[in-house]
Amino acid sequence: MIKTFLLAAGIGASLSACSLEPVQPWDRDILAQQKMQLVADPLETYLDEHIYFSKEASSGGQGVGGGGCGCN
């Protein structure tokens, strides 16, 4: 019983650490800057993908294990 309570309290404490505070209008310009984008420079991303494709003879699947050698 105590373990369940401690587990529930731990989960509740970890979930309450997440902020649900809305973004203020004066902070939106910072979040809209190019350096804050998920893909900051599309050309650099394209070149990285091309290099990866050329070296590994595979395309796509970045962030997933395996490099085209069949050793997933």
All heavy atoms as TSV, in Angstrom:
chain	resi	resn	atom	element	x	y	z
A	1	MET	N	N	0.829	-1.192	0.000
A	1	MET	CA	C	0.000	0.000	0.000
A	1	MET	C	C	0.872	1.253	0.000
A	1	MET	O	O	0.603	2.189	-0.729
A	1	MET	CB	C	-0.922	-0.035	1.217
A	1	MET	CG	C	-1.832	1.140	1.317
A	1	MET	SD	S	-3.117	1.033	0.054
A	1	MET	CE	C	-4.037	2.453	0.393
A	2	ILE	N	N	1.905	1.221	0.833
A	2	ILE	CA	C	2.782	2.383	0.925
A	2	ILE	C	C	3.575	2.542	-0.363
A	2	ILE	O	O	3.774	3.661	-0.849
A	2	ILE	CB	C	3.708	2.258	2.153
A	2	ILE	CG1	C	2.872	2.408	3.418
A	2	ILE	CG2	C	4.814	3.296	2.120
A	2	ILE	CD1	C	3.647	2.284	4.690
A	3	LYS	N	N	3.984	1.404	-0.962
A	3	LYS	CA	C	4.725	1.485	-2.227
A	3	LYS	C	C	3.858	2.093	-3.317
A	3	LYS	O	O	4.325	2.899	-4.118
A	3	LYS	CB	C	5.209	0.103	-2.644
A	3	LYS	CG	C	6.308	-0.442	-1.786
A	3	LYS	CD	C	6.762	-1.790	-2.284
A	3	LYS	CE	C	7.871	-2.346	-1.390
A	3	LYS	NZ	N	8.331	-3.656	-1.854
A	4	THR	N	N	2.590	1.715	-3.353
A	4	THR	CA	C	1.687	2.269	-4.351
A	4	THR	C	C	1.506	3.767	-4.150
A	4	THR	O	O	1.519	4.545	-5.101
A	4	THR	CB	C	0.314	1.570	-4.273
A	4	THR	OG1	O	0.513	0.173	-4.400
A	4	THR	CG2	C	-0.619	2.058	-5.349
A	5	PHE	N	N	1.369	4.157	-2.867
A	5	PHE	CA	C	1.219	5.579	-2.565
A	5	PHE	C	C	2.472	6.352	-2.968
A	5	PHE	O	O	2.383	7.431	-3.572
A	5	PHE	CB	C	0.925	5.779	-1.074
A	5	PHE	CG	C	0.889	7.227	-0.674
A	5	PHE	CD1	C	-0.202	8.028	-1.020
A	5	PHE	CD2	C	1.944	7.803	0.019
A	5	PHE	CE1	C	-0.230	9.362	-0.669
A	5	PHE	CE2	C	1.923	9.132	0.369
A	5	PHE	CZ	C	0.828	9.915	0.022
A	6	LEU	N	N	3.641	5.796	-2.666
A	6	LEU	CA	C	4.886	6.479	-3.027
A	6	LEU	C	C	5.051	6.554	-4.533
A	6	LEU	O	O	5.517	7.567	-5.076
A	6	LEU	CB	C	6.081	5.775	-2.389
A	6	LEU	CG	C	6.189	5.909	-0.868
A	6	LEU	CD1	C	7.354	5.072	-0.357
A	6	LEU	CD2	C	6.349	7.353	-0.467
A	7	LEU	N	N	4.667	5.487	-5.231
A	7	LEU	CA	C	4.748	5.498	-6.693
A	7	LEU	C	C	3.810	6.553	-7.275
A	7	LEU	O	O	4.193	7.330	-8.149
A	7	LEU	CB	C	4.406	4.115	-7.257
A	7	LEU	CG	C	4.431	3.999	-8.774
A	7	LEU	CD1	C	5.840	4.226	-9.293
A	7	LEU	CD2	C	3.925	2.636	-9.199
A	8	ALA	N	N	2.579	6.606	-6.757
A	8	ALA	CA	C	1.620	7.605	-7.232
A	8	ALA	C	C	2.094	9.018	-6.914
A	8	ALA	O	O	1.973	9.932	-7.743
A	8	ALA	CB	C	0.249	7.350	-6.620
A	9	ALA	N	N	2.672	9.188	-5.729
A	9	ALA	CA	C	3.185	10.511	-5.355
A	9	ALA	C	C	4.361	10.906	-6.238
A	9	ALA	O	O	4.484	12.059	-6.650
A	9	ALA	CB	C	3.591	10.526	-3.891
A	10	GLY	N	N	5.217	9.942	-6.557
A	10	GLY	CA	C	6.357	10.226	-7.442
A	10	GLY	C	C	5.920	10.593	-8.834
A	10	GLY	O	O	6.442	11.530	-9.446
A	11	ILE	N	N	4.953	9.852	-9.362
A	11	ILE	CA	C	4.436	10.155	-10.699
A	11	ILE	C	C	3.750	11.522	-10.695
A	11	ILE	O	O	3.945	12.334	-11.600
A	11	ILE	CB	C	3.483	9.046	-11.176
A	11	ILE	CG1	C	4.276	7.772	-11.442
A	11	ILE	CG2	C	2.712	9.484	-12.411
A	11	ILE	CD1	C	3.420	6.565	-11.751
A	12	GLY	N	N	2.971	11.785	-9.657
A	12	GLY	CA	C	2.306	13.086	-9.571
A	12	GLY	C	C	3.287	14.233	-9.467
A	12	GLY	O	O	3.110	15.274	-10.098
A	13	ALA	N	N	4.350	14.025	-8.692
A	13	ALA	CA	C	5.351	15.086	-8.546
A	13	ALA	C	C	6.094	15.320	-9.850
A	13	ALA	O	O	6.375	16.461	-10.222
A	13	ALA	CB	C	6.340	14.724	-7.443
A	14	SER	N	N	6.384	14.230	-10.573
A	14	SER	CA	C	7.102	14.414	-11.838
A	14	SER	C	C	6.221	15.066	-12.892
A	14	SER	O	O	6.690	15.854	-13.707
A	14	SER	CB	C	7.648	13.075	-12.348
A	14	SER	OG	O	6.591	12.204	-12.650
A	15	LEU	N	N	4.935	14.739	-12.891
A	15	LEU	CA	C	4.034	15.362	-13.862
A	15	LEU	C	C	3.752	16.820	-13.520
A	15	LEU	O	O	3.514	17.638	-14.410
A	15	LEU	CB	C	2.718	14.581	-13.946
A	15	LEU	CG	C	2.816	13.198	-14.586
A	15	LEU	CD1	C	1.471	12.494	-14.542
A	15	LEU	CD2	C	3.304	13.300	-16.014
A	16	SER	N	N	3.753	17.144	-12.242
A	16	SER	CA	C	3.487	18.535	-11.871
A	16	SER	C	C	4.677	19.431	-12.175
A	16	SER	O	O	4.534	20.651	-12.175
A	16	SER	CB	C	3.125	18.623	-10.392
A	16	SER	OG	O	4.250	18.285	-9.604
A	17	ALA	N	N	5.826	18.851	-12.444
A	17	ALA	CA	C	6.997	19.656	-12.788
A	17	ALA	C	C	6.863	20.266	-14.177
A	17	ALA	O	O	7.535	21.230	-14.504
A	17	ALA	CB	C	8.264	18.809	-12.712
A	18	CYS	N	N	5.988	19.701	-15.005
A	18	CYS	CA	C	5.778	20.245	-16.339
A	18	CYS	C	C	4.964	21.523	-16.231
A	18	CYS	O	O	3.987	21.594	-15.509
A	18	CYS	CB	C	5.030	19.255	-17.219
A	18	CYS	SG	S	5.918	17.727	-17.467
A	19	SER	N	N	5.370	22.491	-16.956
A	19	SER	CA	C	4.703	23.769	-16.900
A	19	SER	C	C	3.591	23.842	-17.932
A	19	SER	O	O	3.764	23.430	-19.076
A	19	SER	CB	C	5.703	24.878	-17.166
A	19	SER	OG	O	5.049	26.113	-17.212
A	20	LEU	N	N	2.479	24.340	-17.532
A	20	LEU	CA	C	1.362	24.556	-18.449
A	20	LEU	C	C	1.126	26.042	-18.640
A	20	LEU	O	O	0.062	26.472	-19.044
A	20	LEU	CB	C	0.098	23.883	-17.913
A	20	LEU	CG	C	0.195	22.364	-17.781
A	20	LEU	CD1	C	-1.069	21.808	-17.145
A	20	LEU	CD2	C	0.421	21.724	-19.130
A	21	GLU	N	N	2.149	26.803	-18.349
A	21	GLU	CA	C	2.024	28.254	-18.450
A	21	GLU	C	C	1.968	28.668	-19.919
A	21	GLU	O	O	2.801	28.241	-20.723
A	21	GLU	CB	C	3.212	28.911	-17.769
A	21	GLU	CG	C	3.112	30.402	-17.684
A	21	GLU	CD	C	4.246	30.969	-16.850
A	21	GLU	OE1	O	4.655	30.308	-15.893
A	21	GLU	OE2	O	4.704	32.056	-17.175
A	22	PRO	N	N	1.018	29.490	-20.288
A	22	PRO	CA	C	0.939	29.899	-21.691
A	22	PRO	C	C	2.088	30.823	-22.075
A	22	PRO	O	O	2.674	31.493	-21.226
A	22	PRO	CB	C	-0.399	30.639	-21.773
A	22	PRO	CG	C	-0.669	31.092	-20.389
A	22	PRO	CD	C	-0.042	30.078	-19.476
A	23	VAL	N	N	2.391	30.831	-23.358
A	23	VAL	CA	C	3.455	31.694	-23.874
A	23	VAL	C	C	2.932	33.120	-23.922
A	23	VAL	O	O	1.856	33.396	-24.458
A	23	VAL	CB	C	3.883	31.237	-25.279
A	23	VAL	CG1	C	4.925	32.175	-25.844
A	23	VAL	CG2	C	4.411	29.815	-25.225
A	24	GLN	N	N	3.689	34.011	-23.338
A	24	GLN	CA	C	3.296	35.413	-23.327
A	24	GLN	C	C	3.569	36.041	-24.691
A	24	GLN	O	O	4.474	35.621	-25.415
A	24	GLN	CB	C	4.081	36.154	-22.243
A	24	GLN	CG	C	3.837	35.611	-20.848
A	24	GLN	CD	C	2.378	35.711	-20.425
A	24	GLN	OE1	O	1.705	36.688	-20.736
A	24	GLN	NE2	N	1.878	34.701	-19.732
A	25	PRO	N	N	2.808	37.033	-25.055
A	25	PRO	CA	C	2.998	37.655	-26.371
A	25	PRO	C	C	4.401	38.200	-26.589
A	25	PRO	O	O	4.923	38.155	-27.691
A	25	PRO	CB	C	1.963	38.776	-26.386
A	25	PRO	CG	C	0.939	38.377	-25.404
A	25	PRO	CD	C	1.658	37.579	-24.352
A	26	TRP	N	N	5.047	38.705	-25.548
A	26	TRP	CA	C	6.388	39.261	-25.702
A	26	TRP	C	C	7.464	38.166	-25.808
A	26	TRP	O	O	8.589	38.471	-26.138
A	26	TRP	CB	C	6.722	40.217	-24.557
A	26	TRP	CG	C	6.465	39.649	-23.197
A	26	TRP	CD1	C	7.312	38.876	-22.469
A	26	TRP	CD2	C	5.289	39.793	-22.438
A	26	TRP	NE1	N	6.730	38.521	-21.295
A	26	TRP	CE2	C	5.481	39.079	-21.231
A	26	TRP	CE3	C	4.068	40.450	-22.622
A	26	TRP	CZ2	C	4.503	39.000	-20.248
A	26	TRP	CZ3	C	3.127	40.373	-21.633
A	26	TRP	CH2	C	3.344	39.661	-20.472
A	27	ASP	N	N	7.099	36.925	-25.522
A	27	ASP	CA	C	8.047	35.827	-25.684
A	27	ASP	C	C	7.923	35.156	-27.045
A	27	ASP	O	O	8.782	34.368	-27.420
A	27	ASP	CB	C	7.828	34.774	-24.600
A	27	ASP	CG	C	8.243	35.265	-23.235
A	27	ASP	OD1	O	9.101	36.180	-23.184
A	27	ASP	OD2	O	7.727	34.750	-22.239
A	28	ARG	N	N	6.882	35.439	-27.768
A	28	ARG	CA	C	6.653	34.759	-29.038
A	28	ARG	C	C	7.681	35.132	-30.094
A	28	ARG	O	O	7.989	34.328	-30.959
A	28	ARG	CB	C	5.246	35.053	-29.543
A	28	ARG	CG	C	4.209	34.406	-28.654
A	28	ARG	CD	C	2.838	34.573	-29.157
A	28	ARG	NE	N	1.924	33.964	-28.185
A	28	ARG	CZ	C	0.651	33.936	-28.303
A	28	ARG	NH1	N	0.073	34.478	-29.355
A	28	ARG	NH2	N	-0.095	33.374	-27.399
A	29	ASP	N	N	8.202	36.364	-30.036
A	29	ASP	CA	C	9.212	36.730	-31.023
A	29	ASP	C	C	10.490	35.926	-30.832
A	29	ASP	O	O	11.165	35.572	-31.790
A	29	ASP	CB	C	9.508	38.221	-30.979
A	29	ASP	CG	C	10.119	38.660	-29.659
A	29	ASP	OD1	O	9.861	37.986	-28.644
A	29	ASP	OD2	O	10.851	39.660	-29.655
A	30	ILE	N	N	10.799	35.593	-29.592
A	30	ILE	CA	C	11.990	34.767	-29.327
A	30	ILE	C	C	11.778	33.365	-29.857
A	30	ILE	O	O	12.656	32.772	-30.471
A	30	ILE	CB	C	12.303	34.757	-27.818
A	30	ILE	CG1	C	12.656	36.170	-27.357
A	30	ILE	CG2	C	13.431	33.787	-27.514
A	30	ILE	CD1	C	12.766	36.320	-25.866
A	31	LEU	N	N	10.586	32.822	-29.632
A	31	LEU	CA	C	10.303	31.462	-30.097
A	31	LEU	C	C	10.195	31.389	-31.611
A	31	LEU	O	O	10.360	30.316	-32.187
A	31	LEU	CB	C	9.014	30.952	-29.455
A	31	LEU	CG	C	9.076	30.794	-27.939
A	31	LEU	CD1	C	7.707	30.419	-27.406
A	31	LEU	CD2	C	10.108	29.760	-27.554
A	32	ALA	N	N	9.915	32.509	-32.260
A	32	ALA	CA	C	9.772	32.521	-33.712
A	32	ALA	C	C	11.094	32.747	-34.432
A	32	ALA	O	O	11.130	32.693	-35.662
A	32	ALA	CB	C	8.778	33.597	-34.129
A	33	GLN	N	N	12.176	32.965	-33.689
A	33	GLN	CA	C	13.465	33.196	-34.335
A	33	GLN	C	C	13.928	31.938	-35.063
A	33	GLN	O	O	13.573	30.818	-34.701
A	33	GLN	CB	C	14.515	33.605	-33.300
A	33	GLN	CG	C	14.273	34.971	-32.724
A	33	GLN	CD	C	15.294	35.325	-31.661
A	33	GLN	OE1	O	16.118	34.516	-31.278
A	33	GLN	NE2	N	15.193	36.550	-31.175
A	34	GLN	N	N	14.742	32.158	-36.078
A	34	GLN	CA	C	15.205	31.057	-36.918
A	34	GLN	C	C	15.995	30.028	-36.111
A	34	GLN	O	O	15.877	28.824	-36.333
A	34	GLN	CB	C	16.063	31.603	-38.065
A	34	GLN	CG	C	16.474	30.562	-39.069
A	34	GLN	CD	C	15.294	30.004	-39.846
A	34	GLN	OE1	O	14.275	30.653	-39.991
A	34	GLN	NE2	N	15.433	28.801	-40.326
A	35	LYS	N	N	16.790	30.489	-35.136
A	35	LYS	CA	C	17.602	29.557	-34.359
A	35	LYS	C	C	16.764	28.687	-33.431
A	35	LYS	O	O	17.258	27.693	-32.918
A	35	LYS	CB	C	18.657	30.305	-33.561
A	35	LYS	CG	C	18.097	31.251	-32.523
A	35	LYS	CD	C	19.208	31.989	-31.839
A	35	LYS	CE	C	18.651	32.997	-30.860
A	35	LYS	NZ	N	19.702	33.801	-30.254
A	36	MET	N	N	15.506	29.039	-33.202
A	36	MET	CA	C	14.635	28.244	-32.342
A	36	MET	C	C	13.840	27.211	-33.125
A	36	MET	O	O	13.121	26.417	-32.528
A	36	MET	CB	C	13.664	29.163	-31.592
A	36	MET	CG	C	14.329	30.106	-30.631
A	36	MET	SD	S	15.143	29.279	-29.263
A	36	MET	CE	C	13.739	28.760	-28.325
A	37	GLN	N	N	13.961	27.212	-34.424
A	37	GLN	CA	C	13.209	26.260	-35.239
A	37	GLN	C	C	13.812	24.869	-35.108
A	37	GLN	O	O	14.994	24.706	-34.831
A	37	GLN	CB	C	13.213	26.694	-36.704
A	37	GLN	CG	C	12.591	28.054	-36.913
A	37	GLN	CD	C	11.157	28.106	-36.427
A	37	GLN	OE1	O	10.368	27.217	-36.725
A	37	GLN	NE2	N	10.827	29.135	-35.658
A	38	LEU	N	N	12.997	23.862	-35.345
A	38	LEU	CA	C	13.459	22.482	-35.250
A	38	LEU	C	C	14.539	22.215	-36.285
A	38	LEU	O	O	15.537	21.571	-36.000
A	38	LEU	CB	C	12.282	21.521	-35.434
A	38	LEU	CG	C	12.554	20.070	-35.149
A	38	LEU	CD1	C	13.005	19.885	-33.708
A	38	LEU	CD2	C	11.316	19.249	-35.411
A	39	VAL	N	N	14.332	22.715	-37.480
A	39	VAL	CA	C	15.344	22.638	-38.532
A	39	VAL	C	C	15.793	24.070	-38.768
A	39	VAL	O	O	15.136	24.835	-39.465
A	39	VAL	CB	C	14.770	22.016	-39.816
A	39	VAL	CG1	C	15.824	21.993	-40.893
A	39	VAL	CG2	C	14.240	20.635	-39.544
A	40	ALA	N	N	16.925	24.425	-38.157
A	40	ALA	CA	C	17.369	25.817	-38.209
A	40	ALA	C	C	17.821	26.214	-39.606
A	40	ALA	O	O	17.527	27.306	-40.075
A	40	ALA	CB	C	18.494	26.038	-37.209
A	41	ASP	N	N	18.533	25.340	-40.270
A	41	ASP	CA	C	19.043	25.658	-41.596
A	41	ASP	C	C	18.730	24.499	-42.538
A	41	ASP	O	O	19.389	23.459	-42.492
A	41	ASP	CB	C	20.552	25.889	-41.526
A	41	ASP	CG	C	21.128	26.407	-42.825
A	41	ASP	OD1	O	20.347	26.709	-43.743
A	41	ASP	OD2	O	22.365	26.519	-42.913
A	42	PRO	N	N	17.721	24.649	-43.384
A	42	PRO	CA	C	17.332	23.547	-44.275
A	42	PRO	C	C	18.454	23.112	-45.217
A	42	PRO	O	O	18.581	21.921	-45.514
A	42	PRO	CB	C	16.152	24.115	-45.062
A	42	PRO	CG	C	15.656	25.256	-44.277
A	42	PRO	CD	C	16.818	25.792	-43.521
A	43	LEU	N	N	19.288	24.066	-45.664
A	43	LEU	CA	C	20.385	23.703	-46.557
A	43	LEU	C	C	21.408	22.826	-45.839
A	43	LEU	O	O	21.877	21.822	-46.387
A	43	LEU	CB	C	21.063	24.965	-47.108
A	43	LEU	CG	C	22.233	24.713	-48.051
A	43	LEU	CD1	C	21.761	23.948	-49.284
A	43	LEU	CD2	C	22.872	26.022	-48.458
A	44	GLU	N	N	21.727	23.179	-44.604
A	44	GLU	CA	C	22.672	22.372	-43.838
A	44	GLU	C	C	22.093	20.975	-43.581
A	44	GLU	O	O	22.813	19.976	-43.666
A	44	GLU	CB	C	22.986	23.054	-42.521
A	44	GLU	CG	C	24.019	22.304	-41.706
A	44	GLU	CD	C	24.351	23.005	-40.399
A	44	GLU	OE1	O	24.082	24.209	-40.296
A	44	GLU	OE2	O	24.868	22.337	-39.510
A	45	THR	N	N	20.812	20.901	-43.296
A	45	THR	CA	C	20.177	19.607	-43.094
A	45	THR	C	C	20.210	18.778	-44.366
A	45	THR	O	O	20.498	17.575	-44.335
A	45	THR	CB	C	18.723	19.809	-42.633
A	45	THR	OG1	O	18.729	20.602	-41.442
A	45	THR	CG2	C	18.045	18.487	-42.359
A	46	TYR	N	N	19.958	19.424	-45.503
A	46	TYR	CA	C	20.005	18.719	-46.775
A	46	TYR	C	C	21.408	18.174	-47.044
A	46	TYR	O	O	21.562	17.018	-47.464
A	46	TYR	CB	C	19.580	19.654	-47.913
A	46	TYR	CG	C	19.796	19.060	-49.275
A	46	TYR	CD1	C	18.929	18.093	-49.771
A	46	TYR	CD2	C	20.871	19.457	-50.064
A	46	TYR	CE1	C	19.141	17.531	-51.016
A	46	TYR	CE2	C	21.084	18.904	-51.305
A	46	TYR	CZ	C	20.209	17.941	-51.793
A	46	TYR	OH	O	20.428	17.382	-53.016
A	47	LEU	N	N	22.421	18.999	-46.788
A	47	LEU	CA	C	23.794	18.555	-47.022
A	47	LEU	C	C	24.183	17.421	-46.071
A	47	LEU	O	O	24.859	16.472	-46.475
A	47	LEU	CB	C	24.749	19.733	-46.878
A	47	LEU	CG	C	24.607	20.806	-47.963
A	47	LEU	CD1	C	25.494	21.993	-47.650
A	47	LEU	CD2	C	24.920	20.247	-49.332
A	48	ASP	N	N	23.763	17.499	-44.820
A	48	ASP	CA	C	24.042	16.414	-43.878
A	48	ASP	C	C	23.383	15.111	-44.328
A	48	ASP	O	O	23.979	14.037	-44.246
A	48	ASP	CB	C	23.565	16.784	-42.474
A	48	ASP	CG	C	24.460	17.810	-41.811
A	48	ASP	OD1	O	25.593	18.010	-42.292
A	48	ASP	OD2	O	24.014	18.408	-40.817
A	49	GLU	N	N	22.133	15.216	-44.800
A	49	GLU	CA	C	21.444	14.025	-45.281
A	49	GLU	C	C	22.135	13.452	-46.514
A	49	GLU	O	O	22.212	12.232	-46.676
A	49	GLU	CB	C	19.986	14.346	-45.597
A	49	GLU	CG	C	19.152	14.580	-44.365
A	49	GLU	CD	C	17.720	14.945	-44.706
A	49	GLU	OE1	O	17.380	15.001	-45.910
A	49	GLU	OE2	O	16.954	15.185	-43.769
A	50	HIS	N	N	22.624	14.338	-47.374
A	50	HIS	CA	C	23.313	13.873	-48.571
A	50	HIS	C	C	24.618	13.152	-48.202
A	50	HIS	O	O	24.931	12.090	-48.758
A	50	HIS	CB	C	23.619	15.047	-49.507
A	50	HIS	CG	C	24.335	14.637	-50.753
A	50	HIS	ND1	N	23.697	13.964	-51.770
A	50	HIS	CD2	C	25.615	14.770	-51.129
A	50	HIS	CE1	C	24.572	13.703	-52.720
A	50	HIS	NE2	N	25.748	14.196	-52.366
A	51	ILE	N	N	25.356	13.688	-47.260
A	51	ILE	CA	C	26.591	13.051	-46.812
A	51	ILE	C	C	26.277	11.699	-46.168
A	51	ILE	O	O	26.935	10.700	-46.434
A	51	ILE	CB	C	27.351	13.965	-45.830
A	51	ILE	CG1	C	27.877	15.181	-46.581
A	51	ILE	CG2	C	28.479	13.220	-45.132
A	51	ILE	CD1	C	28.417	16.269	-45.685
A	52	TYR	N	N	25.238	11.676	-45.343
A	52	TYR	CA	C	24.846	10.423	-44.693
A	52	TYR	C	C	24.436	9.393	-45.737
A	52	TYR	O	O	24.827	8.220	-45.659
A	52	TYR	CB	C	23.698	10.686	-43.717
A	52	TYR	CG	C	23.276	9.471	-42.946
A	52	TYR	CD1	C	24.016	9.031	-41.858
A	52	TYR	CD2	C	22.138	8.772	-43.291
A	52	TYR	CE1	C	23.639	7.924	-41.144
A	52	TYR	CE2	C	21.748	7.658	-42.585
A	52	TYR	CZ	C	22.498	7.240	-41.507
A	52	TYR	OH	O	22.116	6.135	-40.806
A	53	PHE	N	N	23.671	9.835	-46.717
A	53	PHE	CA	C	23.239	8.931	-47.783
A	53	PHE	C	C	24.436	8.405	-48.564
A	53	PHE	O	O	24.522	7.218	-48.890
A	53	PHE	CB	C	22.274	9.648	-48.726
A	53	PHE	CG	C	21.977	8.876	-49.978
A	53	PHE	CD1	C	21.145	7.776	-49.946
A	53	PHE	CD2	C	22.534	9.251	-51.186
A	53	PHE	CE1	C	20.865	7.063	-51.098
A	53	PHE	CE2	C	22.265	8.544	-52.342
A	53	PHE	CZ	C	21.433	7.443	-52.299
A	54	SER	N	N	25.385	9.275	-48.858
A	54	SER	CA	C	26.551	8.877	-49.637
A	54	SER	C	C	27.438	7.899	-48.878
A	54	SER	O	O	27.990	6.969	-49.463
A	54	SER	CB	C	27.375	10.110	-50.009
A	54	SER	OG	O	26.613	10.996	-50.779
A	55	LYS	N	N	27.564	8.092	-47.586
A	55	LYS	CA	C	28.430	7.211	-46.800
A	55	LYS	C	C	27.754	5.887	-46.472
A	55	LYS	O	O	28.384	4.842	-46.461
A	55	LYS	CB	C	28.833	7.894	-45.492
A	55	LYS	CG	C	29.847	8.979	-45.678
A	55	LYS	CD	C	30.280	9.507	-44.331
A	55	LYS	CE	C	31.420	10.491	-44.506
A	55	LYS	NZ	N	31.881	11.018	-43.224
A	56	GLU	N	N	26.477	5.929	-46.159
A	56	GLU	CA	C	25.800	4.736	-45.670
A	56	GLU	C	C	24.968	4.038	-46.733
A	56	GLU	O	O	24.424	2.967	-46.468
A	56	GLU	CB	C	24.897	5.104	-44.485
A	56	GLU	CG	C	25.634	5.711	-43.317
A	56	GLU	CD	C	26.528	4.715	-42.608
A	56	GLU	OE1	O	26.255	3.503	-42.696
A	56	GLU	OE2	O	27.500	5.145	-41.993
A	57	ALA	N	N	24.843	4.656	-47.899
A	57	ALA	CA	C	24.046	4.096	-48.987
A	57	ALA	C	C	22.610	3.855	-48.556
A	57	ALA	O	O	21.987	2.854	-48.897
A	57	ALA	CB	C	24.668	2.826	-49.536
A	58	SER	N	N	22.095	4.756	-47.746
A	58	SER	CA	C	20.699	4.675	-47.341
A	58	SER	C	C	20.167	6.088	-47.202
A	58	SER	O	O	20.919	7.040	-47.073
A	58	SER	CB	C	20.553	3.937	-46.014
A	58	SER	OG	O	21.175	4.663	-44.998
A	59	SER	N	N	18.884	6.223	-47.239
A	59	SER	CA	C	18.291	7.543	-47.057
A	59	SER	C	C	17.147	7.435	-46.073
A	59	SER	O	O	16.514	6.394	-45.929
A	59	SER	CB	C	17.794	8.114	-48.385
A	59	SER	OG	O	16.795	7.298	-48.912
A	60	GLY	N	N	16.879	8.560	-45.400
A	60	GLY	CA	C	15.798	8.614	-44.438
A	60	GLY	C	C	16.127	7.834	-43.182
A	60	GLY	O	O	17.229	7.317	-43.010
A	61	GLY	N	N	15.176	7.765	-42.312
A	61	GLY	CA	C	15.334	6.973	-41.108
A	61	GLY	C	C	16.343	7.516	-40.127
A	61	GLY	O	O	16.897	6.771	-39.335
A	62	GLN	N	N	16.576	8.812	-40.153
A	62	GLN	CA	C	17.508	9.368	-39.187
A	62	GLN	C	C	16.888	9.309	-37.802
A	62	GLN	O	O	15.707	9.537	-37.636
A	62	GLN	CB	C	17.860	10.800	-39.550
A	62	GLN	CG	C	18.740	10.825	-40.757
A	62	GLN	CD	C	18.458	11.973	-41.659
A	62	GLN	OE1	O	17.533	12.720	-41.427
A	62	GLN	NE2	N	19.246	12.088	-42.688
A	63	GLY	N	N	17.684	8.988	-36.848
A	63	GLY	CA	C	17.197	8.841	-35.497
A	63	GLY	C	C	16.751	7.431	-35.194
A	63	GLY	O	O	16.360	7.114	-34.102
A	64	VAL	N	N	16.849	6.569	-36.160
A	64	VAL	CA	C	16.467	5.176	-35.975
A	64	VAL	C	C	17.725	4.342	-36.141
A	64	VAL	O	O	18.574	4.650	-36.974
A	64	VAL	CB	C	15.405	4.768	-37.014
A	64	VAL	CG1	C	15.028	3.320	-36.848
A	64	VAL	CG2	C	14.192	5.653	-36.908
A	65	GLY	N	N	17.832	3.311	-35.380
A	65	GLY	CA	C	19.014	2.471	-35.415
A	65	GLY	C	C	19.223	1.829	-36.768
A	65	GLY	O	O	18.298	1.634	-37.544
A	66	GLY	N	N	20.438	1.544	-37.078
A	66	GLY	CA	C	20.773	0.888	-38.336
A	66	GLY	C	C	21.223	1.876	-39.369
A	66	GLY	O	O	20.718	2.992	-39.453
A	67	GLY	N	N	22.201	1.516	-40.142
A	67	GLY	CA	C	22.722	2.427	-41.146
A	67	GLY	C	C	22.645	1.866	-42.540
A	67	GLY	O	O	23.380	2.269	-43.421
A	68	GLY	N	N	21.758	0.939	-42.792
A	68	GLY	CA	C	21.626	0.382	-44.124
A	68	GLY	C	C	22.407	-0.901	-44.319
A	68	GLY	O	O	22.413	-1.472	-45.399
A	69	CYS	N	N	23.070	-1.366	-43.280
A	69	CYS	CA	C	23.868	-2.577	-43.412
A	69	CYS	C	C	23.058	-3.819	-43.057
A	69	CYS	O	O	23.564	-4.932	-43.146
A	69	CYS	CB	C	25.103	-2.491	-42.534
A	69	CYS	SG	S	24.732	-2.352	-40.786
A	70	GLY	N	N	21.829	-3.634	-42.613
A	70	GLY	CA	C	20.991	-4.782	-42.277
A	70	GLY	C	C	21.180	-5.262	-40.859
A	70	GLY	O	O	20.701	-6.333	-40.491
A	71	CYS	N	N	21.859	-4.492	-40.048
A	71	CYS	CA	C	22.126	-4.920	-38.667
A	71	CYS	C	C	21.192	-4.227	-37.685
A	71	CYS	O	O	21.587	-3.906	-36.585
A	71	CYS	CB	C	23.572	-4.631	-38.298
A	71	CYS	SG	S	24.027	-2.897	-38.412
A	72	ASN	N	N	19.964	-4.004	-38.052
A	72	ASN	CA	C	19.041	-3.324	-37.157
A	72	ASN	C	C	18.938	-4.136	-35.902
A	72	ASN	O	O	18.400	-4.045	-34.994
A	72	ASN	CB	C	17.682	-3.131	-37.810
A	72	ASN	CG	C	17.773	-2.191	-38.972
A	72	ASN	OD1	O	18.655	-1.346	-39.039
A	72	ASN	ND2	N	16.870	-2.342	-39.912
